Amino acid sequence: MLLNLDHIGQIALAVVDVDRAEAFYLNTLGLRKLYRFGDLTFFDCAGVRLMLEKAHAPDDVAKSSVIYFRCADIALAVRELKRRGVAFQSKPHLIAKMDDHDLWMAFFTDPDGHKLAGGAQGLRADVVDEPPPIFANGTRATPMNVPKLRARASLDDSLYTYMQANQPPEHPELRKLREVTSPMPRGRMQIAPEQGHFLAFLARLIGARRTLEIGTFTGYSALAVALALPADGLLLGCDISEEWVSIGRPFWERAGVTKKIEIRIGPALDTLHKLEQGGANGSFDLTFVDADKENMDAYYESSLRLVRPGGLVVLDNMFQGGRILDQANADPRTPIVRKLNAKIAADDRVDRVLLPVGDGMTLVRRQS
């Protein structure tokens, strides 16, 4: 018997034992395997979508699993999932009102017994109905609008919460997209709200009209920058996954910026090479680099060629969650970023500064 839901959602699941989890969702829930994309496996059952990935670190397991509902009867859907062995850790929570449906989410337990997407940021069943406080800027606090970032060594939780409360208002579609993305297995790849404010501020500061983004993910940073561009502005985004980008498209549309955003799906180095071969050098005002670290140096060099003199290149994750200080760290990405940090610090082609924003952001201005 297939799960009787009208349409969708997505179960985003990170587990230690992928084989065991896959067997559970195939045999217990009756999910149908769709395809594999990189290290992600996608399943479907009567419109319910499961994205399964291996948890590579404890934080992956601690932050992951959420089920998203779009259904005619949320209570009926929950009863059906419980009957099939899904152990819920929270009541369904309305996170976004779409044009043609409402999007609900709830946390649940995976086959190994982990409470995924829980911890300090999870919506616990015993507090989910409490009215949350309202920040000074008028936004209502939730467990996910004060995200825990990978590196904020200079700010404790109280000061970070204060900083968030005194930021400019976050656009409603930015907030909704962030709340949808944050609990996903790779939700940690999403930039923080203050980084979105910072990128938008830079775009307005230099009067940007053409911007380039290397690594779009679900589109929060693209939306933040597109909102800051003039009506005829363009953001060209590069990403390897249409799956991730498609999550952001409805939010872009409702924010009225779809016409400003163009996405190229494929390896970013290929896209950048085609841009350079096509005569795009010096045509962009701002580039934001937030993609795989293995090719970070190549992204940096290509970005310098593609931005105009006086244009900006912004690079993210330059602290690597604090691992940048650990010379013995085994993550192969860390020494690549460490080497690039040293290279940029000595690069006399540019003006540059490394800032303690998010997980470390480097701001580079191409000299004339």
N, C-alpha and C positions, 0 to 999 in steps of 0.2 A: 504494500500500500504506500503510495507516495504522499509526501507531506502536503496537506491541503491548504496552501496559502495562495491568495490571489496573485501576488507578484513578489517579489524580491527580497530583498535585501542582500546583505552580504555578511557572511560569518568570516571574520578575519582572524585566523588562528595560527599561533606559533607554539610548537610543541617540541619537546626533547626527543620523543620517540615518534617519528613521522609514520613509520609503518603501522604501529599500533593505532595511531589516530586515524590513519587512512582506512584501516579495516573497520574501525568503529563507525565512521561516517558512511562507508559503503554498505556495510552489513546491517547496522542498527538503524540508521536514518534512511537508507536506501538512496543515497546520493549517486548521481551518475557522473563519472569522470569526464571532464570536457577536454582539457589539454594542459600541457606544461609550458610555462614561460619562464625561462631561466631557472631559478631555484624555487619558483612558485608553482603550485599545482592547483588547478581550478576544477571544481565540481559543480553540479547543478541538480536540483531536484524540484520539479514543479515550480521553477522560478526562484527557489532559494539557492543562493550562490555561496559556495565555500571556497575561500582562498587559504591554502595550507602552506606553511613554510616551516623550515627547521629553525628552532630557537638556537642562536649561536652564543648567546650570553644570558646570564640570569635576568638582566633588565628586559630582554625580549619576552621571557616568560612572565615577568612581573607586570608588563604593560599591555599584554596583547588582546585577549579575545573579547570581541563585542559581536552581538548579533543585531543586525539592522532589519527592521520590519517595515513593510508597506502592506497592509492587509485590511480587509473590511472589518474584521473583529479582532482586536488585539488580544482580548482575553481568551478567545477560542484558539488563537495561534499559540499562545503561551501554554495552554492546557495540552495541546497536541504535541508540542515539543517536550513538555514534561513527561507525557506518556511514553515518549520515545527515549527517555533516559537523560535528557538535558537537565542539569541541575543549575537553576538560576541563582545568582548571587545578588540580584537587585530587581526591583520592580521596573517594568518598561518606563522609559523616560523620553518625553517628546523633545527632540533636539532641533528639528527644523520643519518649517511648514513650506512645502513645495507648491508649485502651481497646481498640480493635480493630485497631490497626496501629502500626508504627513509622514515624517521619518522618525521612527522610534528606535531606541536602542536599549539593550540590557546586557549586563555582564553574566557570564555563566562559567561553569567548571568543565574543563576538558577531560578526556578519558583517563588521563593520568592523575586526576584529582587536583590539579592546580587551579587556584582561583586567578584567572587571567584578567588583565586590565584592572587589577584591584589595587591593593596597597593604599597609600595615602591619597592617591588621586581617584580611587574608585568611588562610584556611587554606591555606598553601602545601603543595604535594604532598611537598616534601622534609622537612617537619617535622610533617606531620599525625599521624604515629604516635608522636611523642615524648610521654612522659608529662608533662603540665603540672604546674607546682608547685601546692601547696595553700596557700591563704591562712590567716591566723590564725583566722578565724571558721569554718574547716572547709570552705569552698567551694573547688572546684578551679578554678584560673585557666584561662580560654580566651581566644582573641583577641577574643571579643565580650563578655566580662563585665567588661572594662575599656574601655568605649566612648570614642571620641574625641568630645568635645562641641563644639558650635559656639562657645562662649565660656567659657573657664576661664582667663582671663588671670592670675588670682592663684595658680594651681596648675600646677606643671610635671607631667610625666607620672609621675615617681617619687612625688611627694607625693600625686597623685590616686590612684595605685595603692595607696599606704599607706592613704589615707582609705577606699577601697572595702574593703580587707581588714579594716578595723576598724569597719565598719558592723554593725548587727544582721544576722542571717542573712536572706537574701532568700527569700521563700516559693518552694518548688519550681515552682509554676505560674507565678509571676511571672518567674522565671528562664527557663523554657521559652518563655514568650510573648515575652520580650525577645529571646531568641536567634532565634526564628522571624522577628520583625519587623525586627531590625536590618539585615539585608542587603537588604531590599526597596528599590525605587527611592526611596520616600519614608520609609525607615526613620529618617532623621534627625529626623522629626517626633515620634518617640517620646521621652518624658521619660527622664532618666537614673535609675539606681537610687536615688541619694541624694534625688532629687526625690520618688520614690515613698515613701521613708521619711519625708520631711518632711511630705507631705500626710497620710499615715496618722497621724503624730504630732499634727498639728494637729486632725484629726478626733477623736482620743481626748482631746486636751487640752481641747477645748470641749464634749465630750460630744455630738458631732453625731449626729443621728438621720436628718435629711433633708439630702441634699447634691445639688447641681446641677453638672453638668459640661457645658461648652460646648466641643465638640470632643473626641470619644471616640477617633477613629482605630482602632487595633486593640485597644484596651481595657486597656493596661497600667495607666494611672492609675486607671481605673475599678475594676480588680481590687484595686489597692493600697488605695484608700479603702474599698471594700466589705468587705475583710477587717478593717478597723478599726471598722466600724459594728456596733452591737448586732444581735441576731438579727432584730429587727423594723425595722431601719434600711432606708433607701431611698436609692439613688443614681439620679437621673434624668439620663440622658445625651442630649445633642443631637449629631447628626452628619448629614452630607449623604449618606453612603455606607454602605449595607448591606454592600457588598463588604468594606470595611475592618472593620466591626464584626463580621461573621461569622467573621473570623479569630480573634477573641478569645473567642467564645462557648464553645467546648469547654474552654478553660482556666478560664473562670468556673465552668463546671459541675463540673469536677474539683476545684476549690477550694471548692465548696459555697456559692457566693454568688449563683448565678443568680437566686434569688428576691428578692435585694436590689437587682438592677439592672433598670431599665426604660429602654428606648431609644426615643427619638422620632426617626424618620428624616425629614429635610426641612431647609429653610433654618432655621438656629437663630433668626433674628430672628422668623420666623413662630411657632416653638414658644414663644419667650419671650413674645411678644405674647398668645398664647392662654393661657399660664399667668397672666399679669397680668390678663387679662380674666376669667379663671375664678376670681379671688379668691385667688391663691397668694402675693400680696405679703406679705412678712414671715414666710413659712412655712419657709424654708430656713435651715439653720445655717451652711452653707459652700458657696461656689461656686468652681469652678476653671475659668478661662478659658484655653483653649489652641486657638484656632481661627483663621480668616482674620483678618488684621490690618486689612483694609479696614473692617470693622465693629466694630473693637475698642472704640471709644468708646461705641457703642450697647450692646455687650455689658456694658461696665462700668456704665453708667447703669441698665440693666435689672437687673443683678445687685444693685445697691444697693437697688433697690426690692423685690427678691424675698427677700433675706436679712433675718433678724430684727435688731432692734437688738442690737448686740454680736456679730452674725454676721460671718463672714470672707469676703472675696473675694480669691482668689489669681490673679494674672495671670502668664502665662509669656511668654518670648521678649522681654523688655523691653530686652535689649542688642542684639537683632538680629544676633547673630554678631559683635559689635564694630562693625557698620556705623553704630550709633547716634552714633558720634563723627565720622563722615565727612559733613560738610555737603554735599559734592558727590556723594554716592552717588545713583545713578539709580534704585535700587529704590523704587517708589512707596510701599511699605509702611513704609519706615524713617521718613520724616517724620511719618507717622500715629502711630507708636509714640512718637517723640520728643515730639510735641505732647501725647500722653496722659500720658507721664511727667511733663511740666511741669505739666499740669492736676492730676494726683493729688498732686504735691508741694505744691500750693497749696490743696488741697481741704479746707476746714475742717469738712466733714460727716463726715470719717473720721479715724481714726488710721492711719498708713501708714508703711511702710518698704520700700525697694528693696534687695534682697539679691543678692549675687554667687553665687547657686546656679544651676547649669545655665547656661542662656542669659539669666540675669537673671530673678528672680521678685519681683513686687511683692505685698506682703501688706497688705491693707486691712481695717480693722475699722470696721464701721458704728457710729457713735455713737448714743446713745439720742436 
